[in-house]
Structures are given as structure tokens and as C-alpha cells.
Amino acid sequence: MMASKTPHQNVTFDLPTKDAGQDGDRTGHGYLALPPSGKGPGVIVIQEWWGLVDHIRDVCDRLADLGFVALAPDLYGGWIAHDGDEALEMMQNLPAEEGARQLAGAVDWLLARDEVTSQTVGAIGFCMGGGFVLALAAQQGDRVSAAVPFYGVGQGVPGDFSGVTAAVQGHYAEQDDSFPVEDARRQEQQIREESGADVEYFYYDAPHAFHNDENPQGNYRPEAAALAWDRAVSFLKEKVR
């Protein structure tokens, strides 16, 4: 699943200030991949609970190879989990509002870049990042035109989807103990009812994290991953303008 080589760099960006009296970093960090042309529509790529690992960088590179300007914010500030217990602890220690603040800064920064040709951004995320994709769409309104959660879980999943104006294409696993398919179907209907957005979820005969070819639990399923990826890329190309 390796993409051809694209220009990439580690970047920093300003973060929105917290409420008065609250401390917090003012600078976000991330991985940016540019297309061969140097310009293209913008996409935010949101990490799994492992951190900003090679798999997420590879997703950015693959999107860049297809013409997108792809930015993956580092929500853990450089920390990487080495096993599921660490990953769970790190995910739970990331407040939903802090993740949302970092992602808002990433959207601001990306839309201000000369390399970005779109007036909106798309967002694609996996596991914890899939939950934050939905939160970002609810928070940013019409600044996000396409939201693509892959088996989204975690504290980032919003309780209210009324702010979502983006088209939503979800990719969920039928063998997922982290987020059972019945819950995914209820979520699909909830987003549709609360937001009125264009919503379509796809369900795969696969386990959680089926798209991650580096998943340490061996959950990668190449056929499901390829089908979901093709659908997601076509969707982003259509919606992000």
C-alpha cells in the first residue's frame, strides 16, 4: 500500500486560544504531504489511538499522490503507543475539547495555505480519528465539505450532529467489538435525522481497524481496505471544492 514519493514535511500551526484562565499549548504539530503539482484540495487526516504513526503518514502520502494536500495533526504531541493498553490510556487522556481545538487550528492553517485550492476541506479519520472526524464536521460547519469516518470510536464522537453540513461517508466493520455494527447503524440514522446532511455508511465483513496494514492485532483485511479506500477517494474528489 506504499504510495509513490511525494513532497512532505513536519509542520507547526497556531492553535485557537483556550478560555480565559486555562493553560494550553499554542502551537500544533503535524505531517503535511503535497501533491506532485504542489497544489490541490485540502484534506485533514486524523490518527488512530496509536498516535501519528507510519500508517497515518502513508495515508497522507497516498492522498497527496492522488492530488490532495493532506495534513495529519499530531494529537498526542509526538507520543506513540506501543500496545493496546498504552493506546487506550493515551486516547482517554486526550480531552475531546483539546482534540477539537487542535483540529480547528489545523483547518485554519490548511485553508490559509497557498497550496490549497479548495474553499473547504475534507476530513478522513480512523478509529479514534473517525470519531474526531464527526466532531470536526459538527464544529466547523460548512468549512468541512466531506467527512469520512472509518470505524469511528472514542471520546471525540459528538452527541449532537446538528452542526454537520458536510456530506458523510462512513466505513464500519461488521465484526467490531469496539463499536458494534448496531451502534454504527443507529449513528448513521442519528446523523441523517439531526443534520439533514447527505449520509451514507458502508459496512464490511471485517474487524475493527481493517484498513490499517500495520495493525498489530492482525486486523488488516486487504479486500475490504481497498474497496473502502476507493470509495473514500472518489467521495473526497467529488465533494472537496
C-alpha positions as semicolon CSV with decimal commas, in nm:
position;residue;x (nm);y (nm);z (nm)
1;M;0,000;0,000;0,000
2;M;0,300;0,231;-0,029
3;A;0,241;0,547;-0,228
4;S;0,489;0,690;-0,471
5;K;0,715;0,956;-0,322
6;T;0,555;1,296;-0,264
7;P;0,695;1,614;-0,106
8;H;0,628;1,605;0,267
9;Q;0,734;1,787;0,580
10;N;0,671;1,821;0,950
11;V;0,487;2,146;1,015
12;T;0,363;2,363;1,302
13;F;0,049;2,574;1,317
14;D;-0,119;2,813;1,560
15;L;-0,394;2,680;1,783
16;P;-0,705;2,869;1,894
17;T;-0,667;3,007;2,245
18;K;-0,841;2,832;2,529
19;D;-1,094;3,000;2,754
20;A;-0,964;3,262;2,996
21;G;-0,771;3,113;3,283
22;Q;-0,687;2,790;3,103
23;D;-0,336;2,690;3,010
24;G;-0,257;2,505;2,691
25;D;-0,015;2,478;2,404
26;R;-0,047;2,748;2,144
27;T;0,126;2,552;1,870
28;G;0,009;2,237;1,696
29;H;0,228;1,993;1,507
30;G;0,156;1,771;1,211
31;Y;0,268;1,594;0,897
32;L;0,200;1,760;0,562
33;A;0,212;1,584;0,224
34;L;0,191;1,780;-0,101
35;P;0,086;1,650;-0,443
36;P;0,334;1,638;-0,732
37;S;0,178;1,955;-0,876
38;G;0,234;2,137;-0,547
39;K;-0,133;2,238;-0,519
40;G;-0,465;2,067;-0,457
41;P;-0,775;2,045;-0,240
42;G;-0,715;2,015;0,134
43;V;-0,779;1,709;0,348
44;I;-0,730;1,662;0,723
45;V;-0,618;1,308;0,816
46;I;-0,690;1,211;1,177
47;Q;-0,489;0,946;1,357
48;E;-0,594;0,624;1,528
49;W;-0,540;0,578;1,900
50;W;-0,178;0,473;1,832
51;G;-0,063;0,827;1,751
52;L;0,085;0,981;1,437
53;V;0,236;0,653;1,318
54;D;0,371;0,549;0,977
55;H;0,029;0,421;0,867
56;I;-0,122;0,768;0,903
57;R;0,171;0,930;0,724
58;D;0,124;0,675;0,449
59;V;-0,243;0,773;0,418
60;C;-0,130;1,135;0,374
61;D;0,125;1,034;0,112
62;R;-0,129;0,829;-0,080
63;L;-0,377;1,117;-0,080
64;A;-0,104;1,356;-0,195
65;D;-0,014;1,119;-0,475
66;L;-0,378;1,148;-0,585
67;G;-0,367;1,528;-0,591
68;F;-0,466;1,634;-0,238
69;V;-0,283;1,850;0,013
70;A;-0,302;1,625;0,319
71;L;-0,233;1,730;0,678
72;A;-0,229;1,491;0,976
73;P;-0,226;1,681;1,307
74;D;-0,028;1,511;1,584
75;L;-0,289;1,497;1,859
76;Y;-0,053;1,331;2,107
77;G;0,231;1,581;2,073
78;G;0,485;1,329;1,948
79;W;0,395;1,036;2,174
80;I;0,336;0,693;2,018
81;A;0,161;0,398;2,184
82;H;0,337;0,061;2,174
83;D;0,047;-0,164;2,273
84;G;-0,328;-0,155;2,316
85;D;-0,315;-0,066;2,685
86;E;-0,095;0,236;2,617
87;A;-0,312;0,339;2,324
88;L;-0,630;0,321;2,532
89;E;-0,472;0,527;2,810
90;M;-0,343;0,790;2,569
91;M;-0,678;0,815;2,393
92;Q;-0,864;0,852;2,721
93;N;-0,617;1,118;2,838
94;L;-0,689;1,335;2,534
95;P;-0,988;1,554;2,624
96;A;-1,241;1,582;2,345
97;E;-1,225;1,961;2,359
98;E;-0,844;1,957;2,325
99;G;-0,861;1,730;2,023
100;A;-1,123;1,958;1,871
101;R;-0,905;2,264;1,939
102;Q;-0,607;2,112;1,763
103;L;-0,818;2,009;1,466
104;A;-0,972;2,355;1,440
105;G;-0,622;2,501;1,424
106;A;-0,532;2,252;1,152
107;V;-0,834;2,358;0,943
108;D;-0,748;2,727;0,985
109;W;-0,388;2,666;0,882
110;L;-0,468;2,444;0,587
111;L;-0,729;2,676;0,436
112;A;-0,484;2,967;0,460
113;R;-0,216;2,784;0,260
114;D;-0,145;2,894;-0,096
115;E;-0,105;2,528;-0,190
116;V;-0,470;2,456;-0,106
117;T;-0,703;2,521;-0,398
118;S;-1,032;2,432;-0,226
119;Q;-1,258;2,665;-0,029
120;T;-1,337;2,380;0,212
121;V;-1,153;2,080;0,350
122;G;-1,233;1,713;0,365
123;A;-1,162;1,506;0,674
124;I;-1,082;1,136;0,697
125;G;-1,002;0,954;1,019
126;F;-0,962;0,609;1,163
127;C;-1,070;0,458;1,497
128;M;-1,034;0,749;1,743
129;G;-0,979;0,971;1,441
130;G;-1,306;0,857;1,290
131;G;-1,483;0,988;1,598
132;F;-1,298;1,318;1,573
133;V;-1,391;1,345;1,203
134;L;-1,754;1,367;1,307
135;A;-1,671;1,614;1,583
136;L;-1,479;1,831;1,337
137;A;-1,768;1,829;1,091
138;A;-2,012;1,928;1,366
139;Q;-1,779;2,203;1,492
140;Q;-1,668;2,354;1,161
141;G;-1,997;2,352;0,970
142;D;-1,962;2,441;0,603
143;R;-1,583;2,468;0,623
144;V;-1,579;2,086;0,607
145;S;-1,746;1,958;0,291
146;A;-1,671;1,585;0,325
147;A;-1,639;1,374;0,640
148;V;-1,512;1,017;0,611
149;P;-1,503;0,824;0,940
150;F;-1,353;0,475;0,939
151;Y;-1,494;0,276;1,235
152;G;-1,506;0,591;1,446
153;V;-1,494;0,544;1,823
154;G;-1,377;0,727;2,130
155;Q;-1,447;1,043;2,322
156;G;-1,437;1,254;2,006
157;V;-1,773;1,127;1,879
158;P;-2,020;1,414;1,938
159;G;-2,357;1,362;2,098
160;D;-2,522;1,619;1,873
161;F;-2,482;1,620;1,494
162;S;-2,699;1,922;1,418
163;G;-2,395;2,129;1,317
164;V;-2,292;1,886;1,043
165;T;-2,334;2,024;0,691
166;A;-2,066;1,807;0,528
167;A;-2,158;1,504;0,326
168;V;-2,072;1,200;0,538
169;Q;-1,944;0,867;0,407
170;G;-1,880;0,613;0,682
171;H;-1,689;0,284;0,668
172;Y;-1,770;0,045;0,951
173;A;-1,691;-0,314;1,040
174;E;-1,948;-0,585;1,100
175;Q;-1,710;-0,767;1,338
176;D;-1,622;-0,475;1,564
177;D;-1,623;-0,521;1,940
178;S;-1,513;-0,159;1,985
179;F;-1,818;-0,021;1,805
180;P;-2,080;-0,287;1,725
181;V;-2,246;-0,260;1,387
182;E;-2,584;-0,199;1,550
183;D;-2,442;0,115;1,710
184;A;-2,299;0,226;1,376
185;R;-2,637;0,188;1,209
186;R;-2,804;0,391;1,484
187;Q;-2,537;0,659;1,446
188;E;-2,591;0,673;1,070
189;Q;-2,961;0,735;1,124
190;Q;-2,898;0,989;1,400
191;I;-2,669;1,198;1,179
192;R;-2,921;1,187;0,898
193;E;-3,208;1,295;1,122
194;E;-3,027;1,565;1,321
195;S;-2,827;1,726;1,043
196;G;-3,018;1,669;0,722
197;A;-2,679;1,606;0,560
198;D;-2,612;1,359;0,280
199;V;-2,513;1,047;0,477
200;E;-2,413;0,701;0,356
201;Y;-2,248;0,429;0,562
202;F;-2,087;0,118;0,418
203;Y;-2,048;-0,200;0,622
204;Y;-1,776;-0,459;0,570
205;D;-1,736;-0,824;0,666
206;A;-1,422;-0,737;0,860
207;P;-1,296;-0,649;1,210
208;H;-1,217;-0,310;1,358
209;A;-0,913;-0,140;1,200
210;F;-0,945;-0,341;0,879
211;H;-0,785;-0,060;0,678
212;N;-0,460;-0,048;0,878
213;D;-0,198;-0,267;0,710
214;E;0,027;-0,219;1,013
215;N;-0,233;-0,312;1,275
216;P;-0,052;-0,511;1,548
217;Q;-0,359;-0,726;1,616
218;G;-0,361;-0,852;1,257
219;N;-0,697;-0,695;1,173
220;Y;-0,598;-0,576;0,825
221;R;-0,826;-0,706;0,550
222;P;-0,686;-0,606;0,209
223;E;-1,003;-0,653;0,004
224;A;-1,222;-0,452;0,240
225;A;-0,947;-0,191;0,278
226;A;-0,911;-0,146;-0,097
227;L;-1,286;-0,116;-0,153
228;A;-1,329;0,134;0,129
229;W;-1,031;0,337;0,011
230;D;-1,159;0,359;-0,346
231;R;-1,498;0,475;-0,222
232;A;-1,344;0,730;0,013
233;V;-1,112;0,877;-0,251
234;S;-1,392;0,910;-0,506
235;F;-1,606;1,079;-0,243
236;L;-1,335;1,327;-0,146
237;K;-1,264;1,410;-0,510
238;E;-1,633;1,480;-0,566
239;K;-1,707;1,681;-0,253
240;V;-1,397;1,885;-0,161
241;R;-1,404;2,205;-0,364
